[in-house]
Amino acid sequence: MQTITLHHLLPAVFAGRTDLQSELWEQDLVLERGRLYLVEAQSGKGKSSFCSYLMGYRQDYSGQICFDSTDARQLSVREWSRLRTHSISTLFQELRLFPELTALENVLIKNQLTRHKTVAQICQWFEAMGIGDRIDTLVSRMSFGQQQRVAMIRALVQPMDFLLLDEPVSHLDDENAAAMAETMMQEVRSQGAAVVVTSIGKHMKLPYNQTIRL
């Protein structure tokens, strides 16, 4: 997949409003593979809705989302599953980890589906992100910042054209955020993928090609 095209996209909850001042809602916007995007938003502007629309978890919007030339509304359940496994990866703000499993087990569950990385490569990512000593720790016993890094590793263990990150460094200090960003960008560049980062404040320090104000 080379592009995601948004044509006059608007959450249903915003229908009828005349005071929207957005560079995304009700606009024509093309996200291109290989580029870096920062979507800045204030709380309540629809940031989480935007992420859910791109992943197909919600369709309560008007307008159109196209993956290359295919309308997202026309995708079957099987096609959405393939898209999420081979084209779009995501790190949601709420992380969606299994607290009763270890950090490594949370990553391996996805890697068993994608078969994208070896266990040795995954362990190297844990080390690079400063949580190598937490591999066998239950997620429920990790800090939220440590859990963010586990969720990032899980997001990377698949083929991808687009990587969608919702508030990826909200609980990390600058040093750990930089380590996570560097590891992520090495994998992103190796795949030629795009990165879409959403933020209501602190965000990854990356050489963004475009900043979009939601």
C-alpha positions as CSV (number, residue, x, y, z in Angstrom):
1,M,0.0,0.0,0.0
2,Q,1.4,3.4,-1.1
3,T,-1.2,5.9,0.1
4,I,-4.0,6.5,2.5
5,T,-6.4,9.2,1.1
6,L,-8.8,11.1,3.3
7,H,-11.6,12.8,1.4
8,H,-13.8,15.2,3.5
9,L,-13.6,12.8,6.5
10,L,-15.7,13.9,9.5
11,P,-16.7,12.1,12.7
12,A,-20.5,11.8,13.0
13,V,-20.3,13.5,16.4
14,F,-19.1,16.7,14.6
15,A,-21.8,16.7,11.9
16,G,-23.4,20.1,11.5
17,R,-20.7,22.0,13.3
18,T,-19.6,25.2,11.5
19,D,-16.8,26.2,13.9
20,L,-14.3,23.4,13.0
21,Q,-10.8,24.7,12.2
22,S,-9.0,21.6,11.2
23,E,-6.3,20.6,8.7
24,L,-7.7,17.1,8.6
25,W,-11.5,17.0,9.1
26,E,-13.5,17.9,6.0
27,Q,-10.2,18.3,4.0
28,D,-8.6,16.3,1.2
29,L,-5.4,14.8,2.5
30,V,-3.0,12.1,1.2
31,L,-0.7,10.2,3.5
32,E,2.2,8.7,1.6
33,R,4.3,5.7,2.3
34,G,7.8,6.5,3.5
35,R,6.9,9.9,5.1
36,L,6.6,11.1,8.7
37,Y,3.5,12.8,9.9
38,L,2.6,14.5,13.2
39,V,-1.1,15.0,14.0
40,E,-1.4,17.6,16.7
41,A,-4.7,17.9,18.6
42,Q,-6.3,19.3,21.7
43,S,-8.4,16.9,23.8
44,G,-11.8,16.3,22.3
45,K,-10.8,17.0,18.7
46,G,-11.2,13.4,17.6
47,K,-7.6,12.1,17.7
48,S,-8.6,8.6,19.0
49,S,-11.5,8.5,16.5
50,F,-9.1,9.2,13.7
51,C,-6.9,6.3,14.8
52,S,-9.9,3.9,15.0
53,Y,-11.1,4.9,11.5
54,L,-7.7,4.1,10.0
55,M,-7.7,0.7,11.7
56,G,-11.4,-0.1,10.7
57,Y,-12.6,-0.4,14.3
58,R,-15.1,2.4,13.8
59,Q,-17.0,3.7,10.8
60,D,-19.1,6.4,12.3
61,Y,-17.9,9.1,9.9
62,S,-18.9,10.8,6.7
63,G,-16.5,11.2,3.8
64,Q,-14.1,8.6,2.6
65,I,-10.9,6.8,3.5
66,C,-9.1,5.0,0.7
67,F,-6.2,2.6,0.9
68,D,-4.6,3.2,-2.5
69,S,-7.8,3.2,-4.6
70,T,-9.9,1.0,-2.3
71,D,-12.7,2.5,-0.2
72,A,-12.3,1.3,3.4
73,R,-16.0,0.8,3.7
74,Q,-15.9,-1.8,1.0
75,L,-13.3,-4.0,2.8
76,S,-14.5,-7.4,4.1
77,V,-13.6,-8.7,7.5
78,R,-10.9,-10.9,6.0
79,E,-9.5,-7.9,4.0
80,W,-9.4,-5.8,7.2
81,S,-7.6,-8.6,9.0
82,R,-5.0,-8.9,6.3
83,L,-4.5,-5.1,6.2
84,R,-3.9,-5.0,10.0
85,T,-1.4,-7.9,9.7
86,H,0.5,-6.8,6.6
87,S,0.0,-3.1,5.9
88,I,-0.9,-1.0,9.0
89,S,0.4,-1.5,12.5
90,T,-0.6,0.5,15.5
91,L,0.2,1.5,19.1
92,F,-2.9,2.7,20.8
93,Q,-2.9,5.0,23.7
94,E,-4.4,2.4,26.0
95,L,-1.8,-0.1,24.8
96,R,-4.1,-3.2,24.9
97,L,-1.5,-5.5,26.5
98,F,-2.4,-8.7,28.4
99,P,-1.5,-8.0,32.0
100,E,-1.4,-11.7,33.0
101,L,1.3,-12.4,30.4
102,T,5.0,-11.4,30.5
103,A,6.4,-8.7,28.3
104,L,7.9,-11.1,25.9
105,E,4.8,-13.3,25.7
106,N,2.8,-10.2,24.8
107,V,5.1,-9.6,21.8
108,L,5.3,-13.3,20.8
109,I,1.5,-13.7,20.5
110,K,1.6,-11.3,17.6
111,N,4.9,-12.5,16.2
112,Q,3.4,-16.0,16.0
113,L,0.8,-14.6,13.6
114,T,3.1,-12.6,11.4
115,R,6.3,-14.7,11.8
116,H,8.2,-11.5,11.0
117,K,11.0,-11.5,13.6
118,T,13.1,-14.0,15.4
119,V,13.1,-14.2,19.2
120,A,16.7,-13.0,19.2
121,Q,15.8,-9.9,17.2
122,I,12.9,-9.2,19.5
123,C,15.2,-9.5,22.6
124,Q,17.6,-7.1,21.0
125,W,14.8,-4.5,20.8
126,F,14.0,-5.0,24.5
127,E,17.7,-4.3,25.2
128,A,17.8,-1.3,22.9
129,M,14.8,0.2,24.6
130,G,16.2,-0.2,28.1
131,I,13.9,-3.0,29.3
132,G,16.0,-6.0,28.6
133,D,15.8,-7.0,32.2
134,R,12.0,-6.9,32.1
135,I,11.4,-9.5,29.4
136,D,10.1,-12.2,31.8
137,T,8.2,-9.7,34.0
138,L,4.4,-9.8,34.0
139,V,3.0,-6.7,32.3
140,S,0.9,-6.0,35.3
141,R,4.1,-5.4,37.4
142,M,5.6,-3.0,34.9
143,S,5.3,0.8,34.9
144,F,3.2,2.4,32.2
145,G,6.3,3.8,30.5
146,Q,7.8,0.3,30.4
147,Q,4.5,-1.0,29.0
148,Q,4.6,1.6,26.3
149,R,7.9,0.2,25.1
150,V,6.5,-3.3,25.1
151,A,3.6,-2.2,23.0
152,M,6.0,-0.5,20.6
153,I,8.0,-3.7,20.2
154,R,4.7,-5.5,19.5
155,A,3.8,-2.9,16.9
156,L,7.0,-3.5,15.1
157,V,6.8,-7.3,14.7
158,Q,4.9,-7.3,11.4
159,P,5.3,-6.1,7.8
160,M,3.9,-2.6,7.5
161,D,3.5,0.3,5.1
162,F,2.1,2.6,7.7
163,L,2.8,2.7,11.5
164,L,0.1,4.6,13.5
165,L,1.2,5.8,17.0
166,D,-1.3,7.3,19.4
167,E,0.5,9.3,22.1
168,P,3.5,6.9,22.0
169,V,5.8,8.7,24.6
170,S,3.3,10.3,27.0
171,H,4.9,8.5,30.0
172,L,8.6,8.4,29.0
173,D,11.5,10.7,29.9
174,D,13.5,12.1,27.0
175,E,16.2,9.5,27.1
176,N,13.9,6.5,27.0
177,A,11.7,8.2,24.4
178,A,14.8,8.8,22.2
179,A,15.9,5.2,22.5
180,M,12.4,4.0,21.5
181,A,12.2,6.4,18.6
182,E,15.7,5.3,17.3
183,T,14.8,1.6,17.4
184,M,11.5,2.3,15.8
185,M,12.9,4.4,13.0
186,Q,15.5,1.7,12.1
187,E,12.7,-0.8,11.5
188,V,10.5,1.8,9.7
189,R,13.3,2.8,7.4
190,S,14.1,-0.8,6.6
191,Q,10.5,-1.4,5.5
192,G,10.1,2.0,3.8
193,A,7.0,2.6,5.9
194,A,5.3,5.8,6.9
195,V,4.8,6.9,10.5
196,V,1.7,8.8,11.7
197,V,2.1,10.1,15.3
198,T,-0.8,11.7,17.1
199,S,-0.2,13.9,20.1
200,I,-2.0,16.3,22.4
201,G,1.3,17.5,23.9
202,K,4.6,15.7,24.3
203,H,5.5,13.8,21.1
204,M,8.3,11.9,19.5
205,K,11.2,14.0,18.3
206,L,11.3,12.9,14.6
207,P,12.1,14.7,11.3
208,Y,8.5,15.1,10.4
209,N,7.7,15.8,6.7
210,Q,4.3,17.3,7.7
211,T,2.5,18.5,10.8
212,I,-1.3,18.4,10.6
213,R,-3.3,20.3,13.2
214,L,-6.5,18.4,14.0
